[in-house]
Amino acid sequence: MSPSSLPLNSSEDETTADPEAEIRKLRRVAYASLVGTAIEWYDFFIYGLAVVLVFAPQFFPSSAPSAGALAAFATFAVGFAARPLGGIVVGHLGDRVGRKKMLVASLLMMGVSTTLIGMLPTYATAGALAPILLILLRLVQGVAVGGEWGGAVLISVEHSPEGKRGFYGSFTQVGLSVGLITSNLVFLTLSLTTTREQFAAWGWRIPFLFSGVLVLVGLYIRSQVEESPEFAARRNTARTLRLPIVAVLRTYWRQVLLITAMFSGLTAMGYIAAVYSVSYGTTRLGLSSTFMLVVVLAAAVIELPAVLYFSAASDRRGRSHVIIWGSAASVLVGLFFVPVLATGATVLVALAVVLGRLVLTPLSGPSAAMAAESFPVEMRYSGASIGYQLGSIAGGALAPLVATLLVASPAGTWGVSIYLVVLMAVSGLGAYGLGRIGARSASTSGTVASAPAP
């Protein structure tokens, strides 16, 4: 059975439902997806900013600053390493017991671990125990966000009307941008209201402790959302798979590999522009952290409407078509991103960061719906989650670390350029492959492919 032969909206009473009530329900689902995801990514991003600004001296003191920075970035990567585990475990439960329950569980897990990071003793107080606890809590963060993304995408896509899955599925990606905006805004406020000494002593803890308040808000919002109607209908009419992830890897392993490829370049370029650029600008160029945070914040604001635009365009023109053109543009930007950043000229630095985020919007919005449409409903949470999380490791987890090593090597900034160009090309090839599979499935099943080839 092909995934394209299984409609993402199959409610029998869809035509008799109150249209206004359906619209209100859909808006509530989209809002809950956006807000909940924003909170989870706020938690994930503040860790990345803390790695750049404070964790190296606080938890990994070293006589060589670069060694401390590498150790801190390694803990950043640890969170990504745990994400596939979250995708497998939470995805398994999401395919068996429901999307809504797992969204609440992942949000609670993320909020508790993030708040506890804000309470950790530093190396000066607790010695080696401090970085060990930091790594353990980062692992919990990774598991939580690994299970969050798939559920948030599915709860939106499976509620959305035919022909608008790309648009509504993109609210999860918009939530990611909102999380980036919020995290940078909080750190920016602290940088403007505290001295360097105050920030190092206690100021950095505030964003983590603030997560506890945000999680309560997110839990309330998500508790108001109904379970995915398609999942509920499928659970009532068909046998639930005992091990969805096994079925995915046995039958849909090509889709998993292609989704991994599609997200590898997307996450690599995203984290280079949002996280590594702050580290590079402050430590190698001598630019103020305030300036770099403002630039990343501006880039995240600009990308919000672009994500929605390209996601809606993918409903009309096809997911793979939009993503492939976005990948081609990203190859060009990736080639010159770090060399332009290395000029140190504030205007060029700002331009590089803004373009580095903006050029990803044709990929980030449509890719969510494309991943969901690649699997049948009974294994969709597992399949979409594991593909995305493996892509985040291949790209986002290693990108800041690889960039730091390449810049310090003879390859220099152009080495990072080649690295980004290769990964962005891989993203385009992944989307092309998914589009071809969708087209072949449609031709053999007699249905319209949900992810048409370009």
N, C-alpha and C positions, 0 to 999 in steps of 0.2 A: 504493500500500500504506500503510495507516495504522499508526502506531506502536503503537496499542493491539492490533492484530492479531498483533503479534510478542511472544510471551511472554518475560518477563525470565528465566525459568528453563526451559530446554528440553532438559535432559540426559535421554537415553533411559534411562539406567540409574538414574535417580533413585529409583525405587521399590525397586530391588534393592540399593542401597547400604546399608552398615552405618549405622544411624541414629546411633549414638554417635560413629562416625568423622566423619559429616557435621556433627554438632553441634560437635565439637572443631575441625573445619576452619573452620566458620562463625565460631566464637568467635575463632580465630586471625586470620581476615580482618578482623573487626570491630576487634580490638585493634590490628592493624597500621594500619588506617585511622585509628583514633583517635590513636595515638601519633605516627605520621608527620605527620598533619595538625597535631597540637598543636605539634610541633617547628617546622614551617614557619610557623605563625601566631605562635608565640613570637618567631621572627625578625622577622616583619612588625610585630608589636605593639611590640617594644622600640624599633623605629625611631620609631613614633608617640610613645611616651613620651619618648624622647630629644629629639624635636622640641620637645615641650612644655617639658622641663626643662633642656636644655643646648645644643642645636644652634644656636639663634639667636645667642647671644653667641660660641660657639666657631667657627662657620663663616660667619655672616652678621652681623658686628658693624656696628652702625648707631647714630647718635646718637639716633634715634627707636626705642624698644623695639618699638612696634607694627610698624614697617617690617621689623625683623629677624624678628619672629614671623610676619609674612605670607610672607616669603621662605622661612622654614623650613617652614611649612605647604605652600608651593608644592612643595617637594621631596617632601613627604609625598604630594601629589597625583600627582607624576611616577611614583611606583611603581604607582599605579592606572592611569595612562595606558598603561603597558607591559603590563598584565595581559591585555588582548585579544590582543596579539601572542603572549603565551604560550599563551592559549587556542587561537589559530589554529594555531600551529606545533606545540605539544605535542599538541593535540587531533588534528591531522592524523596525526601519528606514532602516537598512541594508537589511532586507528581503523585504522591500517595494520599496525603491528607488535606492538601489545598494550598493555594497561593497566599491567601490572607494570613493564615496562622504563621507561616514562615516569614512573612514580611514583618510581623510584629516581633517575632523571636529574634530576627537578625538585628532589628533596630535596638532592641533592649540589650543585646549582647554588645553591640558597638558602643552604646552610650555608657554602660558600666565600665568597660575596659578603658575608654577614653578618659572618663572622670578619674579613674584610679591612676592613670599616667600623671595627671595633674597633682597627685598626692605623693608621688614617689620621692624617696630621698635621693640625693645626688651621690656621685662617686666620693666626694669629699666627706660625706656623712656615713655612707654605708659600704664603701669600698666596692669590691667586685659584685656584691649582691645587687647594687643599683642597676648596672647594665643588664644583668640577668633578668631582673624583674621587668625592665623596659622591653626586652626582647620577647618575653612571654606575653605581655599585654599587647605588643604589636602583632603577635601571632593570632591572638583572639580577634583583634581588629581585622586581620586579613580573612579569617574564617567568616566573620560577620558580613563584610562587604562582598565576599565571594558568593554568599547566598542571597544578598540583597538585590543585585542587579537583575538577575533573571526573573525574580518574582515581580519586581517593579515594572519591568517591560511587559511581562505577560498579563498582569492585572489590567494594564492599559490597553494592550493590543487585543486581548480577548473580550474586552468590553466594547471596543470601537466598532463603528459601522463599516460595512464593506466600502472600500475605496478610500478610507481615511486611516488605515492602520499605521502608515508611515508617520503621519502627522501626530496622532495620539501616542504612538510608541516613542516619539521623540521627547515627550515630557520627562522621561527618565534621564535623557541626556541633558535636557535643560536643567534638571535638578543638579546634575554634576557641575554645570557652570555656576549655578546659584551657590552651591557649596564652596566652589573656588572663590567666588566673590565674597562670601561671608567670611571665610577664613582669612583672606587677605585684608578685609576691612577691619577685622578684630585685631590682627597683628599691626596693621597700620595705625589704628587708634592707640595701641599701647606704645608704639615707637614714638608717637607724638606727645604722649602724656607721661612717659617715664624716662628716667635717665638710663644710660647703658647699664649702670650698676644695678639699678632697681629692676630693670627687665631681667637681668641675669639672676638676680636673687629670688624674685618672686613673680615678676610680671608675666613670664612665659607660662606660668601655671593657670592663669585666668582663662585663656581660651579652652583649655581642657576641662576645667571645672564648670565652665558655662555650658558644656555639652549636656550635663545632667538636666538643666532646665529645658534645653531644646528637645531632648528625648521625650520628656513628659508631654510636650506639645505634639510631637510626632506620633506618639502612641495614641493619644486621643483622636487625632485626625484619621489614622489608619483603622482604628476600631469602628469608625462610622462607615467603612467601605464594605460592600457586599462581596461575597466570593465570586470569582470569575464564572459567568453563566455557562461558558463552554465547558470548563472543567467540571462544574456541577452536573451538567447534562451528560457528559462522558462517563462520570463516575456512576451515574444511575443506570446507564444503558450498556456498559461494557465492563469487562473484567479489568481490575487494576493490576498493572505489572508488578511483579514481586521485586525485581531489580531493574528499574528503568535505565540506569547507567549502563548495564550490561547489554540491554537491547540497543541502546544508542551506539555503543562501540562496535557491536556486531553488525548492525544494519546500516547505520548512518555515519560511519567513521570518516567517509570522504567529506561530508558536510562539516564535521567537527574540525578536521584539518584545515578546510578552507576558511571557516570562521576564525580559527586561530590565526591564519595568515592575514585575514582582513583586519583584525584588531591589533596585530603586532605593530605595524607602522603607525596606526592611529594613536595608540597609547604611548609609543616612543616619542613621537613628535610632540604630543600633548604634554608629557612630563618634562621634556627638554625645555619647552617654552615656558611652562608654569613653575617648575621647581629648579632645574639646573641653571636656568638663566639668572635666577636670583642669587644662587651661590656664585656663579661666574662673575656677575656684575659687582657683587660686594667684595669678594676675596681677591679676584685677579684684576679687576678694573678700578677698584677703589670707589665705586659709586655707592651712594648711601642706600641702606636697606629701605628707607622710606620711599625713595625714588623708584626702586625696583618693584616694591609692593604696589605702588600707584600704577605703574605700567601694566603689571599682570592683572590688576583689578580692572583697568580700562579695557584691556583685551577681552576679559571675560564678559564684561557688560556688552561690548560690541557684538560678540558672537551669539548672544541670546536670540535676537530676531533672525539671524542668519540660519541657525539650527532649525528653527520652525519653518523658514522659507524653503530650505532644501529638502526637509522632510516631507512637506506638502508637495513639492515638485516630484519627489520619488513616487508618490501615489499616482501621478499623471504619466510620468515618463519611464518609470521602472527603477527599482533600487540600484541594480548594478550599473545602469547607465550613469546615474548621478554620482555614485561612489567612484567609478573609474575616472571620470573627469576630475573629481576632487583629488584623487590620488596623483593624477598627472600634474595638477597645479602644485600639489604638496612636494613632489619631486623637485620642482624648480625652486620653491622656497627653501626646502631642506638643504639644497646644494649651497646656498649662500647664507643660511641662517647664522651659524656661528662665526664665519668670517666677518659678516657685517656687525654682529654683536661685539667682536673683538676690537673693532675700531675705537670703542669707548666713547664715541660721540653720542651724546644723550638722545638727539633726534633719531639717529640711526638705530640705537639700542631699542628705543621705544617702537620704532617701525618694525624691527625684526620680531619683537615679542608679539605685537598685535597681529602681524601677518602670520606668524607661526601658529597662533591659535585660530585666527579667522579662516585660514585655508583648510582647516580640518572640518569645518562645519558641513560640507557636502558628504563627508564620511560619517561623522558621529551621529547625526540624526537618523538617516535612513538605515544605518547598519543595525540598529536595535530591532526594527521590524523585520529586516532581512534574516537576522539570526533566528527570530521566533518562527518565521514562516518556513524554516528549513526542516522542521520536525513535526510529527503528529502530536496531538494534544497530550497523550498519555505519557510521553517522554520528553515533552518540550522544555520543561523547567531544567531537567538534567542536561539535555543536549545543548541548549543555548548557553547555560551557565558555564559548562566545562569548556566550550569553545572560546567564549569570551575571556575566561580567567586564564586559560593557557596562552591566549594572545597577549594578555596583560603582563604575563611573565616574560614572554619572548621579547616584548617591546618595553612597556613602562617600567617594569621592575629593574631591568638592567640598564636602561638608557642613561640615567644620571651617573651611575657608576662607570659605564663604558666611556661616556663623554669625558669624565674626569681623568680617566686613564689615558685616553687618546690625546687630549690636550697636553698632558704632561709628557707625552712620547714624541719621537721625531715626526710622527704623522701630523701632530698639531691640530689646528682647527679644521683643516681640510679632511683630516681623517674622520672627524665627526660628520662632515658633510657627506662623505661616501657612505658612512654607516646609515645616515638618515635616508639617503637616496635609495639604497638597497631595500630598506624596510618599507618605505612608502610604495615602491614598485611591487613588493610582495603583497601589500594591502590591496592594490588594484587587481593583481592576479587572483587573489582570493575571492574578491567580489565577482570577477569575470567567471570564475569556475562555478560559484554558486548560481549565477545567472544561467549558465549553460545547463546545470542540473535541473533547475526549475523549468527551463524550456523543454528539455527532454521528457520530464515527468508529465508536463502538460500534454505533449504530443502523444504519449502512450496511454494516458488516462482519459483524454478527451475533455480536460478541464482547462481553465485559463490559469497559467502559471502565476503564482503570487509574487515571484521575483524574476521578471522577464529578463532575458539576455539583452545586451545593448544592441 
